[in-house]
Amino acid sequence: MTRTRPSARGAGATPASGAGAGAVASAAPAAAPARAAARAEVLRGLLRDANERYYVDDAPTISDAEYDALYRELEALEAQHPALRTSDSPTRRVGGARAAGFAPVVHRVPMLSIQTSTDTTAAAAIEFDARIRRELDLADDAPPLAYCAELKFDGLAMSLRYERGALNVAATRGDGETGEDVTANVRRIPEIPARLAGKAPAVLEVRGEIYMTRADFAALNARQAAAGERLFVNPRNTAAGAVRQLDAGVTAARPLHFFAYAIGETEGFAMPATQGGLLDALAKFGLPVNRDWRVVEGGDGLARFYDEVAARRHDLPFEIDGVVYKVDDLERQRALGFRTREPRWAVAHKFPPEEMPTRLLAIDVQVGRTGAITPVARVEPVFVGGTTVTNVTLHNEDEIHRRDLRIGDTVIVRRAGDVIPQVVRALPERRPADAREWRMPARCPECGSAVVRLEGEVVARCEGGLVCPAQRKQALLHFAGRRALDIEGLGDKLVDQLVDGELVATPADLYKLDTAALAGLERMADKSAANVVAAIDKSRTTTLARFIYALGIRHVGETTAKDLARHFGGLDALVAAAAAGAEDGAALMEVEDVGPVVAESVARFFGEAHNREVIAALQKAGVHWPEHAPAARAPAGPLAGKTLVLTGTLPTLTRDDARAKIEAAGGKVAGSVSKNTDYVVAGAEAGSKLAKAEALGVAIVDEAGLAALLNGR
C-alpha cells in the first residue's frame, strides 16, 4: 500500500452523502490559463500511466516519492483552477483499472483512499490533531482526542467478503469502485481463514493488506537466483503479482500473509464504538490483525508513535512506509465525514522515501587491499532513507552491464536504515541521447599498473600489489586489524598519514616507528603516540594463524589461516609446501577445505619475492609466534567435521565467544552459507544468511540449540 492517496487502506466506512465516485466539481467562472491546462493534462497522463504500471502490471517505473510529487502538483493546480478538474482525474479516483482475465467485483462500499502527509517530521502529527479539533469545533481547554495509530503496510489492498462466516468473495481494490475477483488465489493463503471463528454476522466484508515478509522475499529471490531466473524487485509488487495470477498454483507457491484493519459492507454486525474496538473484534473472528496499533491521546501522542515506529521500522519482519492516524471514536468519524474520495478523520503519515530517482553522473573505481577494482556510481545528491546519498557501490563490471546502467541515466537509488545504498535499476524510458556505456579502465587509477580479470572471476584487480598506494593502506589496516596483529590505535587517518608521508611502505616498517616520529603527525600528542608504539611492540608476539591471516593472502580468511597453521605447525613448512605446490598445489590441498583456488592463491603469494622479503623483515623486527608440531588429525569433539555459520546477534554470546566454543568442539565456522553448511546459528536481526539457509534447507538453531550441539545432544 505504498501509494496512499490513490491506493491507501480502506477507510472502513460508507462515504457521506454526495461524496460518491466520479463527483464533478462545479465549473469555475473563468477558464484556466492555457499553460496550467497543458501541465494538468501532462500530469494526468503521467499519473494514469504510473497507476497502470503499479496496479495492473505490478511493475512500477517511478518511485513513490516521485508519484507523490506529481500528485501534489496536479492537486494544487486543480485547487487553484477548479475548471481543470475532471471526473476521471487521478486525484478523484482510486487505484488502477481492473486487469483482463479476472471477473469484476463491484465494491458496494467503495474502497476509499486516505490523505497523505509527506512532511516526514513529527510536526505533521501535531498539524493533523489541530485540524481535527478545529473541524470538531473543540475548545482549546477540551480534553485531548483519542486516536488509533496503526502501521501503514506496503502490500496489496484486499477485500474479503464473508457470508454467514464463510469466505465468499476476495477482490482487489481496482479503481475503488470495481475490483478483480481473486477468490481462488486468496483461498491458497494459509493465514486467511476460510471460515470465521465464533458467531459470525450474515455479511462481514473485511479489508486489509496482503504482504510478503522480508525473509520470505529474500528466500524467494535466493531460489530464483539458484534456478537462474529473474529476481523480483520488492516484496510489495511480488505479493501483488502473486495474487493477481490466473494460475492459483503460482499464488500457493508464494509465501503470502495478511493483516485485517477495516470493514466495508456489513449485515448483522454489532459495530464497536471505536476503531481499536473494531480491530479487537476482527481478531476475535480469527482474522490476523497486526498488534502494533495503539490508542494515543492528542498530537503529542501521535508524534511519539511516529518517532517510535520510525526508529524500529527496519526491525519489523515486513515493510512499512509510514503510519496511519484515525480518530478512534467511530461516532466522531461519522460526524467528520468525507471530502470527495477521502475521510476527514484519517491521514497517512509517511516516512522518508527509501527509493528515489537521481541521475548517474559518472562511474569511478576504488582499489581495495587485494587490488579488487570496485565501480562506484557518482549520482546527483538525493535524499533517501533519511540521508543524502552521492556515491553508490556498483559491485562489479558484470553487474553494471546486467542492469544496463549508462552514464547519464536516471536511476532508482534505494537505502533502508543503515544498509549501504544501492542502485536498483535504470529507467531506460528516460535515457538521454548522449548516455554512454561504461568500461573497466585498463590501468589502475592509483598506480598505473595493469588491471586484469582472471578467467572465472567477476572482479577485476590491480596488479600493483604493495607498490599501489591504495592497496598499501588497506594492507596495513588489515595487518593491524583486531583479528590479525591487533594493533590498537592504528586506524584509517593514521595510516593515511604514514603512507602519504612515506614513513611506512610495508607492514615491516611499522616496527621502525618511534614516539618522536608519530608525535609529529597531525592529531598525535606524545601520549597517543606512545600508546600506538606500545601497541605495535605488543603485536610482536602473536600466533601463526593470526600472522598468516594478517598477510592478506587472497581467499585466505581466518578459518583457512587457522587450518594452514594447524596443518603445517610453522611458517617454513608452509612456505616449502607453497613452493612445492607452485605447479599443482598438491601439498597445500592436503589441508582440510583447501581446494585448487586457495592453493593457487597461497602458492602465488609466497612465490612473489617481495612478499617473502616483507615476511623476513617482519621476523627480523621481532614478530614471532610459538611453533608446534603439525596436526596429525582434526580435533575430536561433538562438532568434529561440522561446518557452522553465525548470523545475527545472540542473547549472551559474542560472535568471538561462539566461534571459540564451536572450534573447541571440533567444528568449523564459515563466513557464508552453502550446501556444505551443517548448521546456521541465528540470533536477532539475522539477515541474508538466514534466508539462504532456509532456501537451501540448512538446519537452523538458536543459542540454546547451539548449546545442545556443543554438549553432544
Phi, psi and omega in degrees: 000052186289313184275095193291313186296311178272356186215018189289169180302147184300144181288337175079023178209158180285137179301148177293160181303135179085000183251026182289175182293144172078010176298137184251132180292155177296143181294144178284155181299326184239147179291152179286153176302149183301320181296317180295320180295319180293318180294321179298320180295320177298315181297318179298320179295317180297318182289322177296318179296318179297319178297318180300313182290326183283312187269321185271311183273344185054037181217075185295147179247352173232156182284165178297322180295320176297315180301313181300320180295316177297317181298314181296323179296315179295318180300318180293320178298317181292328177290323180286325182232084185304335180295343180281346184290136176233157183293336181257016178297142177302338179284349183242007180233164183243128170069207185239179181287158176289136181282150176294147178102348179243140177290145180285147174230119179276126177280112182294331168245113185306144176273100190277169176262175178231140178301142181252136169253118180261007171287107188273037173236165181293347181300330180296328178292319178296319180295319179298314179299318180297320179295316180298318180297321178295315183291334175271359179056046179273141178290156181301328183266009178291151181303154179297148178282150175265135178234147171263115182257126185231169176278150177257097186288150179253081183213208182250120179295139187219142174249128178241113181261115177258129176242119185052039174089348183258139178294119184255314182218137171241131185221145174285170178293320185062230179265013181096330177261319182227127179245195183249138178281108181239032185302314183300323180287316183295329178298342181272000179268113188302327185287342181271114184291138175288334179220138180288150177279154176071196181276110185266151176288170180299318178222131173217108176267114183262137178240143182190205188227130171266132186216174177230136180287161179299316183295318179295321179295316179297319180294321178298315179293327176296320177293321178298316181295318181296329180270001180073023181257168184294148179271149177277154187278311183206162183297323184299307183288332176293317178295315181297316180296327180291321181288324185265049177254139176288338177261109182297339178296328177294317178300316182297332183278350181260138181280090184254153181225172184213141170235132174264143180210000182202175177227159174245247180287139176223158174211120181078022180255126178281103185292127176295171181276341186225163175295320177299320177295325178296317178298319178297320180295319178298320180296325180292337176281001180088011179275140179290121179237127178295135186264012180275005177284159182207142172270122182235166181246129172068176180297325179296321178294321177296317181297319179296319179299316180301311182295319181295315181292320179301323182290333184241014184300326183279353174273347179289149181284353181228167183269139171228158177232018176164195177230165180237132177251132177227138171302128188287323183286117183291331177294320177291328174301314180296324180293324180286322175070209187231160168231120183053260187243018185223141173287143177285342190265011182216155175209146174259121182256108188274155173273167175305141183298146178255353173229130179216148176276150174202176183255136177279107186276321184196165173233114177257179177231149174245147182250123180272179186293335178264008181089001180298130179263116182248120176291141178230127179279131171259117185241158172300135182309131182220135180272116184211136178062028175089008180210162177269124183254131176236335181233139180222126178292139181247005172075289183201172184297319181300321181296322179296315181287326179297321179275357181053051178271133179230146180296127185105346180294152162274128183234158176261123179254133180242138172213126180237116179060231181266010181291142180299134180301149178219150173274118183282312183192164171266162176248088185300334180292345177254010185294126177286161183296331183266011176298142184227150178286157180248142176233148178297133178295150180279341182234146179294130180291345182271320187228355179081003178288163181294144173257123184235155175229112184287154180299134179087356180250150179264346185257133172272153186222149172279136181273003188290337180057227184286352176276351181269118182304322181295316179291325181299314181296314181293325178295321178293318178297319178295317180301322183271359185298162185300325182271355178256245181277352172055061178264098184293136178096349180267083183255190185305308187294321180291318178297321177303314181293321181294319181284313181297327178274004178059032175275333183224129176244328179226164178305329181297331180292340178301326185279001174263351183288147174230175184298321182298317181296320182284323183296338179280356181273160180299136178063024178238104175274174182302318184293314180294325177296317180296324179295319179294316179299320178295320179294322177296316180297319180298327184289351179298331178259118185215202175239159180297321180298315178296320182295315179299316179297320183295336181293341176074035178291133180302139178072003181252100176267192182301314184296314179295322178299319178294320178297317179295316180296318181294321184288315187266335177079331181210162183290320182301318180295323178293315180297319179296319179294323178295319179294319180291331184262015181300331182274307185237353177070015185300316183296324180283328182284359171287343178286139181304130176067012174264116180255191184300321183294312179294318180301316179296319181296316179295316180298318180293322180297307182286346176282345178278125183300320184292331176291318178294326178294319178296318179298317179297320179294323177295317178294323178295329179283357175103006177287124185212168182205156179288133175274154176212167181292144177304142181291133179280327181202167179293146181297142177283162178157169183296340180250016180304130179080002182259144177246127181239153176235134180259137176211145181080185183252122180277154185299317186237339184261135169285168178300319180293320179297315180297317179299315182297318181294320180295315181292325178295334179270009176091001181272172179236139179255120179257160182269346181219158182270134176216180179293345179270358178285133179272318181217145167248123179265111188249131174246198180295147177060033175296142187248230188295333179296322177295317179298319181292322178299318179296320180294326182270353181076025179283142179297136182241130179230157173261193183297322178295321177294324177296317179300321178295319178297319180296332180267008176078021181258000000 
